[in-house]
Amino acid sequence: MHAEYQPASDILKDRIILVTGAGAGIGRAMALAYARHGATVVLLGKTVSKLEAVYDEIEAGGNATPAIYPMHLEGATPHDYDELADAMESNFGRLDGILHNAASLPYLSRIKDYETEDWLKVMQVNLNAPFQITQACLPLLGKSEDASVIFTTDEVGRVGKAFWGAYGVSKFGIEGLAQILAAELTNSAIRVNCIDPGPTRTTLRKRAFPGEDNASLKTPDTLAPLYLWAMGPESRGTTGQRLSWDD
């Protein structure tokens, strides 16, 4: 579907979409794609300069004015997530979608050697933060006539592989979270799915595979059709699924 899918230019018109990890990689590419297709995008990330660059690119394209919400997920507290939801409520009144894309992968390591402090930090960014953001924003998603929540996952969240440590475990957790949440929201207008983008030219991928030829990998913007379909109205009725670019 995704390679041939041609979304309408206004498929996300008037939608309010929150994108985490929006400053680089897949998050940046999808924030730009969502904006080009009509959405007002809230750019969440830890590096303000990167978010500002995405903001400027969106505005230069003549798209709806985005918003920047700096947040360092590694150290965020429950109060910080409540403040995020309050800010969304006061500025937009509702939320039509969330793309959870922020992720941490400090290194590959055997479980026996993994530093506990690093393990907890990875879990905070990759699993706890998506849970807390989604929970805080559920009332806003409930005000949408057609809301979509997307969690970016990974092959190592489906089949356990040696050395992937906290990152791999966090992706197993994300897939479970998505399935449970989807089951709980079956009778609502909110759908919940995971997307596995497959090997993509990102900084995180380079950290995991430093010797890999990046030129052979697809670029993040290549993924736009799948992420647009999952966020847009044509995916209504699809929930609790694991969508993969390589399927």
C-alpha beads as a LAMMPS data file, in Angstrom:
LAMMPS data file: protein, C-alpha beads

247 atoms
246 bonds

1 atom types
1 bond types

-500.0 500.0 xlo xhi
-500.0 500.0 ylo yhi
-500.0 500.0 zlo zhi

Masses

1 110.0

Atoms # bond

1 1 1 0.000 0.000 0.000
2 1 1 2.458 2.611 1.183
3 1 1 4.798 2.770 -1.785
4 1 1 1.942 3.523 -4.186
5 1 1 -0.277 5.501 -1.810
6 1 1 -0.903 9.057 -3.013
7 1 1 -2.536 11.121 -0.238
8 1 1 -4.574 14.186 -1.096
9 1 1 -2.688 17.412 -0.526
10 1 1 -5.186 18.460 2.166
11 1 1 -5.651 15.066 3.827
12 1 1 -4.757 16.517 7.248
13 1 1 -6.389 19.922 6.807
14 1 1 -7.250 21.638 10.107
15 1 1 -5.863 18.764 12.187
16 1 1 -3.730 19.402 15.269
17 1 1 -0.902 16.878 15.499
18 1 1 1.781 16.499 18.163
19 1 1 5.096 15.029 16.989
20 1 1 7.777 14.000 19.487
21 1 1 11.414 13.875 18.443
22 1 1 10.473 16.442 15.818
23 1 1 13.901 18.022 15.512
24 1 1 15.597 15.328 13.441
25 1 1 15.238 12.041 11.596
26 1 1 11.837 10.485 11.073
27 1 1 10.156 12.919 13.488
28 1 1 11.373 15.904 11.497
29 1 1 10.442 14.354 8.157
30 1 1 6.931 13.456 9.303
31 1 1 6.364 16.860 10.920
32 1 1 7.176 18.433 7.555
33 1 1 4.968 15.954 5.710
34 1 1 2.033 16.506 8.068
35 1 1 2.384 20.262 7.692
36 1 1 2.525 20.034 3.888
37 1 1 -0.735 18.095 3.979
38 1 1 -2.623 20.677 6.011
39 1 1 -1.946 19.953 9.681
40 1 1 -0.971 22.374 12.395
41 1 1 2.004 20.575 13.910
42 1 1 3.233 20.866 17.496
43 1 1 6.976 20.202 17.442
44 1 1 8.201 18.555 20.656
45 1 1 11.869 17.863 21.280
46 1 1 14.804 18.635 23.523
47 1 1 16.941 20.801 21.195
48 1 1 15.325 24.175 20.559
49 1 1 17.599 25.108 17.653
50 1 1 16.568 21.973 15.747
51 1 1 12.893 22.616 16.418
52 1 1 13.286 26.196 15.239
53 1 1 14.852 24.983 11.994
54 1 1 11.863 22.698 11.351
55 1 1 9.503 25.534 12.297
56 1 1 11.178 27.839 9.769
57 1 1 11.025 25.203 7.038
58 1 1 7.311 24.656 7.636
59 1 1 6.592 28.383 7.522
60 1 1 8.732 28.864 4.415
61 1 1 6.546 26.294 2.684
62 1 1 3.459 28.408 3.286
63 1 1 1.923 25.859 5.631
64 1 1 -0.102 26.366 8.811
65 1 1 1.982 28.018 11.515
66 1 1 3.397 25.275 13.763
67 1 1 4.137 25.458 17.468
68 1 1 7.301 24.578 19.378
69 1 1 7.176 22.770 22.711
70 1 1 10.663 22.123 24.151
71 1 1 10.752 19.132 26.494
72 1 1 13.590 16.887 27.631
73 1 1 11.757 13.600 28.071
74 1 1 14.591 12.018 30.014
75 1 1 13.978 14.287 32.997
76 1 1 10.312 15.183 32.557
77 1 1 7.952 14.806 35.524
78 1 1 4.210 14.016 35.662
79 1 1 3.625 17.733 36.211
80 1 1 5.460 18.505 32.952
81 1 1 3.101 16.239 31.017
82 1 1 0.078 17.848 32.639
83 1 1 1.455 21.246 31.615
84 1 1 1.843 19.985 28.032
85 1 1 -1.794 18.901 27.953
86 1 1 -2.894 22.210 29.497
87 1 1 -0.945 24.135 26.852
88 1 1 -2.536 22.087 24.080
89 1 1 -5.977 22.663 25.595
90 1 1 -5.560 26.415 25.939
91 1 1 -4.050 26.907 22.473
92 1 1 -5.980 24.418 20.363
93 1 1 -8.848 22.974 22.412
94 1 1 -8.330 19.458 21.070
95 1 1 -5.759 17.083 19.594
96 1 1 -6.271 15.028 16.434
97 1 1 -3.105 12.971 16.512
98 1 1 0.144 12.080 18.227
99 1 1 3.230 10.637 16.573
100 1 1 5.521 9.202 19.231
101 1 1 8.922 9.169 17.581
102 1 1 11.453 10.330 20.204
103 1 1 13.847 7.521 21.119
104 1 1 17.078 6.899 22.984
105 1 1 19.715 4.299 22.113
106 1 1 22.948 5.107 23.965
107 1 1 24.784 1.884 23.064
108 1 1 24.437 -1.838 22.441
109 1 1 25.377 -4.029 25.398
110 1 1 24.891 -7.379 27.058
111 1 1 22.228 -7.317 29.763
112 1 1 24.856 -8.318 32.334
113 1 1 26.907 -5.218 31.539
114 1 1 24.113 -2.665 31.122
115 1 1 24.404 0.334 33.432
116 1 1 21.255 0.643 35.545
117 1 1 21.198 4.438 35.249
118 1 1 21.327 4.228 31.454
119 1 1 18.637 1.541 31.431
120 1 1 16.271 3.767 33.383
121 1 1 16.959 6.761 31.117
122 1 1 16.187 4.755 27.984
123 1 1 12.962 3.416 29.496
124 1 1 11.963 6.934 30.488
125 1 1 12.332 8.307 26.951
126 1 1 11.183 5.298 24.953
127 1 1 8.353 3.883 27.056
128 1 1 7.374 5.959 30.094
129 1 1 7.206 9.265 28.228
130 1 1 4.929 7.966 25.449
131 1 1 2.641 6.488 28.104
132 1 1 2.552 9.720 30.109
133 1 1 2.058 11.992 27.095
134 1 1 -0.749 9.824 25.761
135 1 1 -2.451 9.536 29.147
136 1 1 -2.287 13.295 29.740
137 1 1 -3.627 14.035 26.247
138 1 1 -6.405 11.427 26.083
139 1 1 -9.109 13.959 27.033
140 1 1 -7.945 16.191 24.158
141 1 1 -7.888 13.269 21.732
142 1 1 -11.410 12.459 22.894
143 1 1 -12.544 15.856 21.602
144 1 1 -11.506 14.945 18.063
145 1 1 -13.926 13.389 15.612
146 1 1 -11.130 11.259 14.183
147 1 1 -7.932 10.862 16.224
148 1 1 -4.859 8.733 15.555
149 1 1 -2.035 7.782 17.913
150 1 1 1.087 6.297 16.321
151 1 1 3.983 4.705 18.201
152 1 1 7.188 4.185 16.224
153 1 1 8.523 0.706 16.949
154 1 1 11.335 -1.511 15.679
155 1 1 12.010 -5.067 14.572
156 1 1 13.808 -5.670 17.885
157 1 1 10.535 -4.940 19.666
158 1 1 9.037 -8.011 18.051
159 1 1 11.881 -10.540 18.157
160 1 1 14.416 -10.322 20.964
161 1 1 17.984 -9.911 19.743
162 1 1 21.190 -10.031 21.727
163 1 1 22.773 -6.732 22.836
164 1 1 19.749 -4.509 22.171
165 1 1 19.159 -4.119 25.904
166 1 1 16.896 -1.363 27.142
167 1 1 16.042 -0.148 23.642
168 1 1 14.767 -3.561 22.580
169 1 1 12.830 -4.072 25.805
170 1 1 11.284 -0.599 25.517
171 1 1 10.014 -1.384 22.015
172 1 1 8.453 -4.635 23.239
173 1 1 6.745 -2.467 25.862
174 1 1 5.567 0.085 23.297
175 1 1 3.902 -2.605 21.229
176 1 1 2.130 -3.943 24.307
177 1 1 1.059 -0.447 25.321
178 1 1 -0.364 0.201 21.859
179 1 1 -2.319 -3.056 21.789
180 1 1 -3.779 -2.552 25.270
181 1 1 -4.694 1.075 24.603
182 1 1 -6.277 0.177 21.265
183 1 1 -8.402 -2.492 22.960
184 1 1 -9.537 -0.016 25.608
185 1 1 -10.479 2.580 22.985
186 1 1 -12.297 0.241 20.592
187 1 1 -15.582 2.105 20.948
188 1 1 -14.062 5.566 20.600
189 1 1 -12.964 7.737 17.677
190 1 1 -9.302 7.185 18.666
191 1 1 -7.248 4.573 16.827
192 1 1 -3.856 3.379 18.047
193 1 1 -1.185 1.701 15.933
194 1 1 2.537 1.027 15.776
195 1 1 4.742 1.657 12.762
196 1 1 8.024 -0.149 12.158
197 1 1 9.846 2.011 9.604
198 1 1 12.545 -0.574 8.972
199 1 1 16.192 0.377 8.292
200 1 1 16.283 4.134 7.732
201 1 1 19.063 6.696 7.450
202 1 1 18.956 8.239 10.933
203 1 1 21.434 9.157 13.654
204 1 1 20.025 6.404 15.885
205 1 1 20.589 3.827 13.154
206 1 1 24.155 5.045 12.642
207 1 1 24.829 4.659 16.353
208 1 1 23.623 1.067 16.276
209 1 1 25.387 0.163 13.020
210 1 1 28.459 2.416 12.746
211 1 1 30.003 0.392 9.926
212 1 1 26.899 0.322 7.755
213 1 1 26.783 2.095 4.404
214 1 1 24.185 4.767 5.099
215 1 1 23.831 5.542 1.416
216 1 1 22.098 2.189 0.939
217 1 1 19.307 3.068 3.390
218 1 1 16.051 4.844 2.611
219 1 1 15.776 8.434 3.814
220 1 1 13.183 9.388 6.454
221 1 1 11.028 11.332 3.978
222 1 1 10.529 8.133 1.963
223 1 1 8.285 6.909 4.791
224 1 1 5.763 9.742 4.453
225 1 1 3.034 7.767 2.616
226 1 1 2.721 5.182 5.407
227 1 1 2.794 7.742 8.212
228 1 1 0.301 9.962 6.373
229 1 1 -2.070 7.063 5.792
230 1 1 -1.910 6.001 9.450
231 1 1 -2.508 9.562 10.655
232 1 1 -5.169 10.455 8.103
233 1 1 -8.851 9.544 7.773
234 1 1 -8.283 6.674 5.357
235 1 1 -6.956 4.513 8.203
236 1 1 -10.227 4.691 10.146
237 1 1 -11.089 1.252 11.455
238 1 1 -7.442 0.169 11.621
239 1 1 -6.385 -0.042 15.259
240 1 1 -4.192 -2.211 17.438
241 1 1 -2.032 -3.058 14.418
242 1 1 1.678 -3.228 13.761
243 1 1 2.279 -1.544 10.411
244 1 1 5.624 -2.068 8.703
245 1 1 7.218 -0.384 5.733
246 1 1 8.773 -3.699 4.705
247 1 1 5.509 -5.712 4.796

Bonds

1 1 1 2
2 1 2 3
3 1 3 4
4 1 4 5
5 1 5 6
6 1 6 7
7 1 7 8
8 1 8 9
9 1 9 10
10 1 10 11
11 1 11 12
12 1 12 13
13 1 13 14
14 1 14 15
15 1 15 16
16 1 16 17
17 1 17 18
18 1 18 19
19 1 19 20
20 1 20 21
21 1 21 22
22 1 22 23
23 1 23 24
24 1 24 25
25 1 25 26
26 1 26 27
27 1 27 28
28 1 28 29
29 1 29 30
30 1 30 31
31 1 31 32
32 1 32 33
33 1 33 34
34 1 34 35
35 1 35 36
36 1 36 37
37 1 37 38
38 1 38 39
39 1 39 40
40 1 40 41
41 1 41 42
42 1 42 43
43 1 43 44
44 1 44 45
45 1 45 46
46 1 46 47
47 1 47 48
48 1 48 49
49 1 49 50
50 1 50 51
51 1 51 52
52 1 52 53
53 1 53 54
54 1 54 55
55 1 55 56
56 1 56 57
57 1 57 58
58 1 58 59
59 1 59 60
60 1 60 61
61 1 61 62
62 1 62 63
63 1 63 64
64 1 64 65
65 1 65 66
66 1 66 67
67 1 67 68
68 1 68 69
69 1 69 70
70 1 70 71
71 1 71 72
72 1 72 73
73 1 73 74
74 1 74 75
75 1 75 76
76 1 76 77
77 1 77 78
78 1 78 79
79 1 79 80
80 1 80 81
81 1 81 82
82 1 82 83
83 1 83 84
84 1 84 85
85 1 85 86
86 1 86 87
87 1 87 88
88 1 88 89
89 1 89 90
90 1 90 91
91 1 91 92
92 1 92 93
93 1 93 94
94 1 94 95
95 1 95 96
96 1 96 97
97 1 97 98
98 1 98 99
99 1 99 100
100 1 100 101
101 1 101 102
102 1 102 103
103 1 103 104
104 1 104 105
105 1 105 106
106 1 106 107
107 1 107 108
108 1 108 109
109 1 109 110
110 1 110 111
111 1 111 112
112 1 112 113
113 1 113 114
114 1 114 115
115 1 115 116
116 1 116 117
117 1 117 118
118 1 118 119
119 1 119 120
120 1 120 121
121 1 121 122
122 1 122 123
123 1 123 124
124 1 124 125
125 1 125 126
126 1 126 127
127 1 127 128
128 1 128 129
129 1 129 130
130 1 130 131
131 1 131 132
132 1 132 133
133 1 133 134
134 1 134 135
135 1 135 136
136 1 136 137
137 1 137 138
138 1 138 139
139 1 139 140
140 1 140 141
141 1 141 142
142 1 142 143
143 1 143 144
144 1 144 145
145 1 145 146
146 1 146 147
147 1 147 148
148 1 148 149
149 1 149 150
150 1 150 151
151 1 151 152
152 1 152 153
153 1 153 154
154 1 154 155
155 1 155 156
156 1 156 157
157 1 157 158
158 1 158 159
159 1 159 160
160 1 160 161
161 1 161 162
162 1 162 163
163 1 163 164
164 1 164 165
165 1 165 166
166 1 166 167
167 1 167 168
168 1 168 169
169 1 169 170
170 1 170 171
171 1 171 172
172 1 172 173
173 1 173 174
174 1 174 175
175 1 175 176
176 1 176 177
177 1 177 178
178 1 178 179
179 1 179 180
180 1 180 181
181 1 181 182
182 1 182 183
183 1 183 184
184 1 184 185
185 1 185 186
186 1 186 187
187 1 187 188
188 1 188 189
189 1 189 190
190 1 190 191
191 1 191 192
192 1 192 193
193 1 193 194
194 1 194 195
195 1 195 196
196 1 196 197
197 1 197 198
198 1 198 199
199 1 199 200
200 1 200 201
201 1 201 202
202 1 202 203
203 1 203 204
204 1 204 205
205 1 205 206
206 1 206 207
207 1 207 208
208 1 208 209
209 1 209 210
210 1 210 211
211 1 211 212
212 1 212 213
213 1 213 214
214 1 214 215
215 1 215 216
216 1 216 217
217 1 217 218
218 1 218 219
219 1 219 220
220 1 220 221
221 1 221 222
222 1 222 223
223 1 223 224
224 1 224 225
225 1 225 226
226 1 226 227
227 1 227 228
228 1 228 229
229 1 229 230
230 1 230 231
231 1 231 232
232 1 232 233
233 1 233 234
234 1 234 235
235 1 235 236
236 1 236 237
237 1 237 238
238 1 238 239
239 1 239 240
240 1 240 241
241 1 241 242
242 1 242 243
243 1 243 244
244 1 244 245
245 1 245 246
246 1 246 247
